[in-house]
Amino acid sequence: MLGLKTYRDTQEAAADRRIEENMDMVRRLAWHYFGRAGRFVEVEDLLQAGYYGLVDASRRYTEQEGVPFASYAAIRVRGAIVDVLRRNSNLCRATISMQSRIRDAETRLSQRLQRAPETEDLAAELEMSPQDLAAWRARLQAGQTSSLDEVYSDHSLLFEGHDPTPEDQTYAAERRAILFRAIGRLPDREALVLQLYYVEELNGYEVAEILGVTTGRVSQLKKAALERVRALMAAEDAL
């Protein structure tokens, strides 16, 4: 009996170790699908499903030659995440099509204008009024539940402090409020790039994989987002 208990303890320890070693893989896949889904589902739901898939994979896995655990687990994790997307997706074909049109138009205009397109530029490219474009954007954002404000953390490198005084805290709170308002006015993709860089602390290659673009395009989006945020904050400071 002692031998059986030792064997079970060893197996459980190995399973726990596999889970711990592959947590980052779940995080990358969850954010990958979150980026592709257009944020119509909470990333926490995808992470939870992914972690469940990882735990299930670890319990079921038996070592086989040529079948590393990471590859086996990735299949299970992807399946669990896709199941959540299928259950929670409330996108009709027209909405998906418009989302694709807007993103394609943003890409074309960015290349043509060598800057991030304004709302008027994008509306003209799509042959619709700015009001109609705003309505579509509101519809596309209807399922968005995770904002930079909600995931703000004192541990984030973007907002890290050093034992601030009460005056510093008041000033920092005011600056954060201005920052969040500026970020809230960014195009969806630019806001997502900043969140992935500064809140999730992903690197350029990981962000590119999530968005399905090149690292060069990610750099363009990041630069455009930061320039727009600085301009918006400066404009508010001048009021």
N, C-alpha and C positions, 0 to 999 in steps of 0.2 A: 504493500500500500504506500509505503514511503517513497518507493521508486516511481509509482504512478503520480503521486503528488508533486514530486520534483520535476517530472516530465511536464505536467500541466503548468507548473509555475514557469518553467523554461519557455514553453510555448506562448504563454501569456506575455512574458517579458519581451519575447521576440516580436509579437504582434504590436505591443505598445511602442517598441522601438521603430517599427516600420511606419506606424502612424506619425510619430514625432518627426521622422526624417522626411516625410512627404507632405507636411502641412503647407509648405510654400507652393507646392504643385497645385493644391486645391485652391489656394488664393489666386494664383495666376490664371487658372482655368475659369474661376468664378468671375474675375474681372474681365477676362476675355469675352465671355458670353454676355456679361453685363454691358460691355461696350457695343457689341454687335446687336444686342436687343434694343438699343436705344433708350435704356433706362426705364422700360415699362414694367419693371419688376424690381423689388428691393434686392440690393446686392447681398444683404444679410440672409435672405431666403436662399440665394444661390450658394452662399458659403455654407449654410447649415446643411443643405442637401449634399454639397460636395464632401463635407466632413463625414456625413452619414455614409456616403458611398465609400469613402476611404476606410472607415472603421469596418464596414461590411466586407470590403475587399481584403483587409488584413486578417479578418477572422476566417475567411474562406480560402485564402491563398495556401497553396502547398508548393514547395520548391520544386521546380522542374528545370532541366537543362535548357538554356536558350530562352527562358521566359522570366525576365527580371520582374521583381515586384512592381517597380515604378510603372512599367508598361501595362501590366495587368491592372493596377489600380487606376491608371489614367482612364481606361475604358469604363470602369465602374463609376468613377467620379463624373466623367462626361455624361454618362447615361442618366445619373441621378439629377444632374443640373438640367439637362434637356427635358426631363420629365416635368420639372418645376416650370420651365418656360412654356411647355405645352399646356399645362394646367392653368397657368396664370395669364397667358397671352390673351389680350382683348383687342388686338389690332385687326381691323378689317383690311382687305386688300387695298382699298383706296388710300388708307392712312399709311400703309407700308410703302405704297408707290410714291406718295407725296414726300415721305421722309427721305426716300432715295433721291427724288428729284431735287430736294433742297440741298442735300449733301453734295450731289454732283454739281449743282450750280455754284455752291460755295467754292468747290475745288477749281472749277473753270475760272471764276472771277478772281480768285486769289492768284492764279497763274497769270491771268491777263492784266490785272491791275497792279500786281506785285505788292499787294497789301490785303488786309482782311476786308472783305466787302461790307459796306454799310447796308442797312435794311432797304434803303431805296434802290441800291444797286441790285440787290438780290431779288427784290420784287419785280424790277424791270426785266431782269434775266428770265424770271419765271412767268412773265406776262400776267402779273396780277397786281392788285393794289397793295400798298404797305399794310392797310387794315386787314386785308384777306390773309396776307402772310403772317401777321401777328396772330390772327385767329387760328391758323394752322399750327403755328408754334405752340400756342397755348394748348391745343389739342394733343400735340405730340408730347408735351410736358405733363399731361394730366396724370400719368402714372409715376411721375418722378417723386420719390419720397426721401431721397438722401441728398442733403445739401451740404455745402462746406460748413455752414453754420452748425448743422446737427452733428457733424463728425469732428468739430473743432476739438483739439486736445492740447493741453499744455505741453505735451511731449512732442508735438509737431515742430519740426525745425523752423517752419515759417513763422511761428508765433512764440517761440521759446523765450522765457523771461529769466531775470536774474534777481530774485528777492526784491521785487518792486515795492516802492513806497505806496501809500494810498493815492498820492497824486499821480504816480506812474500808472497805477492800476486804472484810475479814471481816464487818463489820457489814452492808455492802451485800449480800453473798452470803446472809447470814441473812435479811435483809429480802426479797430476791428469792425465797428458798425459801418464806417465809411467803406472799408475794404469789401465787406459782404454785399453792400449795396452795389458797388462797382462790379463785383463778380456776378451778381444777379442779372446784370445787364449785358453780360457777354453772350455770344452765340453758344449754343449747347456744347459744341465740340471743344471750343476754347476753354470753357469752364471745366469740362471733363478732363482735359489735359492738365490743367492746374491742380485739380483734385488728385489725379493719379501721381503727379510729380511730388507735390508738397504735403499731401495728407497721407496717401498710401505709400509714398516714397518708393515708387517704381522707377526703373531706369528707362532710358529712351527706347531701348529695344523692346522692353516689355510693354511700354505704352503703344509703340508702333504695332505690336502684335494684337493688342486689344482693339485698336481702332481700325486695323486692316489697312494701314498705310505704311509708307517708307519712314525711316528714321529722319530723313531730311524734311519730310512733310510735318512730322511731329515737331521738329525744331522751329519750322515756320509758324505752326499753330501756337507754340509756347511763346515765341517772340511777339507775335501779334497780340496774344492775350495779355502779356505783361505790359506791353506798350499801351493797350487800350485801358487796362486797369489804372496805370499811372496817370493817363490823361483824364480819366473819369474822377479819380481821387483829387487831382490838381484842380479840376473844374469845381468840385464841391468845396474844396478848401478856399477857393476864391470867392465863394458866395458870402 
